[in-house]
Amino acid sequence: QVQLVESGGGLVQPGGSLRLSCAASGFIFRIAVMGWYRQAPGKQREFVAHMFSDSSTNYADSVKGRFTISRDNAKNTVYLQMNSLKPEDTAVYYCTRGRGGVNWGQGTQVTVSS
């Protein structure tokens, strides 16, 4: 079965950085569309970033220039490097497989606060 396990979340001050990791299994990772979504308190889940099998990417306008999605096919792992974090980035971050999010991980909490 598909498994997506996020890690790397935590508490960070505004302007700080975090790198999230997602360990994937149960599918052919190298040809999969991978992504990140997030859900802030009281809000619906929001698209953050996608990476396709050719390593092309899409980003939400709210994170462009600050977040970078990457993948390591040898490790079946996708990453989200988050820089210049803002309080409004506070959310549970989910790793996904498939366009639009077909499979989801359990999420990892990111809190940006001073």
C-alpha positions in Angstrom: 0.0 0.0 0.0 1.0 3.6 -0.5 2.7 5.1 2.5 3.8 8.7 2.8 5.5 9.7 6.1 6.4 13.4 6.7 9.0 14.6 9.1 10.9 17.8 9.9 8.1 20.0 11.2 8.4 22.0 14.3 8.4 25.5 15.9 10.4 28.2 14.1 10.6 32.0 14.4 9.4 34.3 11.6 12.2 34.6 9.0 13.5 31.1 9.8 13.8 28.0 7.7 12.7 24.4 7.9 13.1 21.4 5.6 10.3 18.9 5.5 10.9 15.4 4.3 8.5 12.8 3.0 9.5 9.1 2.8 7.5 7.3 0.2 6.8 3.6 -0.4 4.3 1.4 -2.1 4.5 2.8 -5.6 7.0 3.6 -8.4 8.3 6.9 -7.0 10.4 7.9 -9.9 7.4 8.3 -12.2 5.0 9.8 -9.6 3.7 13.3 -9.3 4.5 14.4 -5.7 3.4 17.4 -3.8 2.8 19.3 -0.7 -0.4 20.7 0.7 -1.1 22.5 4.0 -4.0 23.1 6.3 -4.0 26.1 8.6 -6.2 26.2 11.7 -9.8 26.8 10.7 -9.1 26.7 7.0 -9.4 24.3 4.1 -6.4 22.4 2.7 -4.3 24.5 0.4 -2.0 23.6 -2.5 1.6 24.4 -1.8 3.8 22.7 -4.5 3.9 19.9 -7.0 6.9 18.2 -8.6 6.5 16.0 -11.7 8.5 13.0 -12.7 10.7 15.2 -15.0 11.4 17.5 -12.0 9.3 20.4 -13.3 7.5 22.2 -10.5 4.4 24.3 -9.7 4.0 26.5 -6.6 1.3 28.4 -4.9 1.7 32.2 -5.3 1.9 32.5 -1.6 5.1 30.5 -1.4 6.8 31.3 -4.7 10.4 32.4 -4.1 10.4 31.1 -0.5 9.7 27.4 -0.8 11.4 24.8 -3.0 10.2 21.3 -3.7 12.8 18.6 -4.6 13.0 14.9 -4.9 15.6 12.2 -4.5 14.5 9.2 -6.6 17.3 7.0 -5.1 15.8 7.5 -1.6 12.1 7.7 -2.6 12.0 11.0 -0.7 10.5 14.3 -1.5 11.5 17.5 0.3 10.1 20.9 0.9 12.7 23.6 1.8 10.9 26.5 3.5 12.7 29.8 3.8 11.7 33.2 5.1 8.8 31.7 7.0 5.9 33.8 8.0 3.3 33.3 10.7 0.7 32.7 8.0 2.7 29.6 7.0 1.6 27.9 10.2 -0.2 24.8 9.2 -0.1 21.0 9.1 1.9 20.1 6.0 0.9 17.0 4.0 2.9 15.1 1.5 0.9 13.9 -1.5 1.1 11.5 -4.4 -0.8 12.2 -7.6 -2.0 15.3 -9.4 -4.3 17.2 -7.1 -3.5 14.8 -4.2 -4.6 11.2 -4.5 -2.7 9.8 -1.5 -1.9 11.7 1.6 0.5 11.4 4.5 -0.4 11.9 8.1 0.9 15.5 8.1 3.6 17.3 10.1 3.0 20.5 12.1 4.8 23.6 11.2 4.4 26.6 13.6 5.9 30.0 12.8 5.8 32.2 15.9 7.9 34.6 17.9 
